[in-house]
Amino acid sequence: MKPHIICHMMSSIDGRIDCAMTSAIEKSDVYYQALAKLHLDAVLEGRVSRQMHYALPEPFKTQYTSPIGHESFFTDHPADFFEIAVDTHGGLRWPEDASESNLLVITDELCPKKYHDYLSANGISWIACGKNGINLKRSVEILAENFGIKRLGIVGGGHINGAFLQAGLIDEVSIMIAGGIDGRAGMTAVFDGINSADYPPTKLELNEVERMGNTVWLKYSVDK
C-alpha cells in the first residue's frame, strides 16, 4: 500500500521552477490556494529545496559515522500533516521548531546512526530505508502504513520530482504555469535529473484546467 502521490509545482511557461523567478512572475498566493485544494496529508521536498528554505546553514557533522545499517523508522508524535524532507546522507540540521512543524526526514541505511539519534532527540520523526540510496517505493509504503499518509504531495525540486517519476510512483501532476519566461541556461525544470537518454516519455491525461489570476492550473493523471 502506498499513498496517492501528486506532484504539485509552479513553473514559467518554459518549464523552469526557480523559486525566486516564479515569485517574480506570480506575486499572489495562488500556488498555495491550489495546494490546499489537493487535500494532502503531507508534502515532500528534496534536500536542496529544504536546505534553501528551512534547514539551518551549518550542516550536521559527527565523528561517529557508523551507519544505522537497516530499515527502521521513528515516530515522535502523530500528526494530521507532515513536512517531509529527503536527506539521503543526513547532512541537514533543523531549527528548534522542527518538531512543532511535524518534520519527518527520510535517509538511506548508510546514513550515520548518530544523525537519527540527533533527529530523535529533537522530536523529529524519521525513516531510514534503502541500502545504497533511498528506496522511494518502500519509503512511501512506510509513510502510508506507519504514519497514516494517504495523499502525498511532491513539491520539488526537479531532481526529486524526476526520481519519483522514474520510480513510477506519481499518480497525478498538478502544474501551475505562471505568465512569464525564464530562459536561462541550466535552470532546473519541473522534472529533471533522469540520466538515461532512452528513458521514455510519460504520457498524461488532462483532467482539469483552471485559470487563477495570470496563472493556468493544469491537472493531469499519469497514464500507467
matplotlib code that plots the C-alpha trace (Angstrom):
import matplotlib.pyplot as plt

x = [0.0, 1.2, -0.3, -1.9, 1.0, 0.6, 3.4, 2.4, 4.6, 4.6, 6.7, 7.4, 6.0, 9.3, 9.1, 11.6, 11.0, 13.5, 11.5, 12.8, 11.9, 8.4, 7.8, 8.7, 6.3, 3.4, 3.2, -0.1, -0.5, -2.4, 0.1, -0.8, -4.5, -4.3, -2.1, -4.9, -7.4, -5.5, -6.3, -2.9, -1.7, 2.0, 4.3, 7.8, 10.8, 14.3, 17.4, 18.3, 14.9, 14.7, 18.3, 17.4, 14.1, 14.2, 17.3, 20.0, 23.0, 25.6, 25.5, 25.2, 28.6, 29.7, 32.9, 30.8, 30.0, 28.7, 25.6, 22.2, 22.5, 18.9, 15.5, 13.9, 11.6, 10.8, 7.5, 8.0, 4.3, 1.2, 0.2, -2.6, 0.0, 3.7, 6.5, 8.9, 12.5, 14.6, 18.2, 19.9, 23.2, 21.9, 23.6, 20.9, 20.4, 17.0, 15.5, 14.2, 10.6, 11.0, 9.1, 6.2, 6.3, 5.8, 9.1, 9.8, 13.3, 14.0, 17.5, 19.1, 20.5, 24.2, 23.4, 25.2, 23.1, 24.2, 22.1, 19.0, 19.8, 20.0, 16.6, 15.0, 16.5, 14.9, 11.4, 11.8, 10.3, 12.4, 12.6, 15.8, 15.2, 17.5, 20.9, 22.6, 20.4, 16.8, 14.3, 11.5, 9.0, 9.5, 9.6, 6.2, 4.8, 6.2, 4.6, 1.2, 1.4, 3.0, 2.3, -1.2, -0.4, -3.0, -2.3, 1.2, 2.3, 5.8, 6.6, 10.2, 12.8, 13.2, 15.5, 13.3, 10.3, 12.3, 13.3, 9.6, 8.7, 11.4, 10.3, 6.8, 5.3, 3.5, -0.3, -1.1, 0.7, -0.7, 1.2, 0.7, 2.1, 2.7, 2.7, 6.4, 9.5, 12.8, 15.1, 18.3, 20.6, 21.0, 18.0, 16.1, 12.9, 9.8, 11.1, 14.9, 17.9, 17.0, 20.3, 19.1, 18.9, 16.5, 14.0, 10.6, 8.3, 5.5, 2.0, -0.5, -4.3, -5.6, -8.4, -9.0, -7.9, -8.5, -7.4, -6.2, -5.3, -2.5, -1.7, -3.1, -3.6, -3.5, -4.3, -3.3, -3.4, -0.4, -1.1, 0.3]
y = [0.0, 3.5, 7.0, 8.6, 10.8, 14.2, 16.3, 19.9, 22.6, 26.2, 26.9, 29.6, 28.7, 27.2, 24.8, 26.2, 26.2, 28.6, 29.9, 33.5, 33.6, 32.1, 34.5, 37.4, 36.5, 35.4, 37.5, 36.2, 33.1, 31.0, 28.2, 27.7, 28.2, 25.3, 23.2, 23.5, 22.2, 19.0, 17.9, 16.4, 14.6, 15.6, 17.4, 16.2, 18.1, 17.2, 18.1, 21.1, 22.7, 22.1, 23.4, 26.6, 27.3, 25.8, 24.0, 25.7, 26.9, 24.9, 21.2, 18.3, 16.8, 13.8, 11.8, 8.7, 7.6, 4.0, 3.6, 2.7, -0.3, -1.5, -0.3, 1.5, 4.4, 6.6, 8.3, 11.1, 12.1, 11.6, 14.5, 15.4, 16.8, 16.1, 18.2, 15.6, 16.2, 13.7, 13.9, 10.7, 11.1, 13.0, 16.4, 18.9, 20.5, 21.8, 24.7, 24.3, 24.4, 21.5, 19.1, 21.6, 21.7, 17.9, 17.5, 13.9, 13.1, 10.2, 8.9, 5.7, 3.0, 4.1, 7.4, 7.6, 6.3, 9.5, 11.5, 9.5, 9.9, 13.7, 13.7, 11.6, 13.8, 16.9, 15.4, 14.8, 11.7, 9.8, 6.8, 5.0, 2.9, 1.7, 0.0, 2.5, 5.5, 5.8, 3.2, 5.5, 2.8, 1.3, 4.7, 5.7, 2.4, 3.1, 6.6, 5.0, 2.1, 3.7, 7.5, 7.3, 9.3, 8.7, 11.7, 12.8, 15.9, 16.0, 19.7, 19.8, 20.3, 19.0, 16.1, 14.6, 15.0, 13.2, 10.4, 9.8, 9.8, 7.3, 5.1, 5.0, 6.5, 9.6, 9.3, 12.9, 16.0, 19.3, 22.0, 25.8, 27.7, 31.3, 34.1, 34.6, 33.2, 32.2, 31.3, 31.0, 28.1, 25.3, 26.1, 23.2, 22.0, 20.6, 17.1, 16.8, 14.6, 11.4, 10.5, 7.7, 9.0, 6.1, 6.9, 7.0, 10.0, 9.7, 10.1, 12.2, 12.6, 16.1, 16.1, 19.8, 23.3, 26.4, 30.0, 31.6, 35.2, 35.2, 31.6, 28.4, 25.4, 22.1, 18.8, 15.5, 11.8, 9.7, 7.0, 3.9]
z = [0.0, -0.8, -0.7, -3.7, -4.9, -6.6, -7.9, -7.4, -8.9, -10.3, -13.4, -16.0, -19.4, -20.4, -17.5, -15.1, -11.4, -9.7, -6.7, -6.9, -10.6, -10.1, -7.2, -9.5, -12.3, -10.0, -6.8, -5.5, -3.3, -6.0, -5.6, -2.0, -2.7, -5.2, -2.8, -0.2, -2.7, -3.1, 0.5, 1.2, 4.4, 3.7, 1.4, 0.4, -0.8, -1.8, 0.2, -1.9, -1.6, 2.1, 2.7, 0.8, 2.5, 6.0, 7.3, 9.3, 7.3, 9.3, 8.3, 10.7, 11.5, 13.5, 14.0, 14.6, 11.1, 11.7, 9.6, 11.0, 8.7, 8.5, 7.6, 10.5, 11.4, 14.4, 15.1, 17.5, 17.6, 15.5, 13.2, 10.8, 8.4, 7.9, 6.3, 4.7, 3.8, 1.7, 3.1, 1.9, 3.8, 6.8, 6.3, 7.3, 10.7, 11.7, 13.6, 17.1, 15.9, 13.5, 15.8, 16.0, 12.2, 12.2, 10.2, 9.0, 7.5, 5.1, 4.8, 3.4, 5.6, 5.1, 6.9, 10.3, 13.2, 15.1, 12.7, 13.6, 17.3, 16.7, 15.0, 17.7, 20.5, 18.8, 18.3, 14.6, 13.0, 10.5, 8.1, 7.1, 4.0, 1.2, 1.1, -1.2, -1.8, -0.6, -1.6, -2.6, -3.2, 0.3, 1.9, 0.7, 1.8, 5.3, 5.1, 4.4, 6.8, 9.8, 9.5, 8.1, 5.0, 2.3, 0.0, -0.5, -2.4, -4.1, -4.2, -5.6, -6.6, -10.1, -9.3, -6.5, -8.9, -11.5, -9.1, -8.1, -11.8, -12.7, -9.8, -11.2, -8.1, -9.3, -9.8, -10.7, -11.9, -10.7, -12.7, -12.4, -15.4, -14.5, -17.0, -17.6, -19.2, -17.6, -20.5, -18.5, -19.4, -16.9, -14.7, -13.3, -14.9, -13.3, -13.8, -14.1, -13.5, -15.3, -16.9, -19.3, -22.9, -23.6, -20.8, -22.5, -22.2, -19.6, -21.0, -19.1, -19.3, -18.9, -16.3, -15.5, -16.5, -14.3, -14.6, -11.3, -12.0, -14.5, -13.9, -15.5, -13.3, -15.1, -13.5, -15.1, -14.2, -15.1, -17.8, -16.2]

ax = plt.figure().add_subplot(projection="3d")
ax.plot(x, y, z, "-o")
ax.set_aspect("equal")
plt.show()
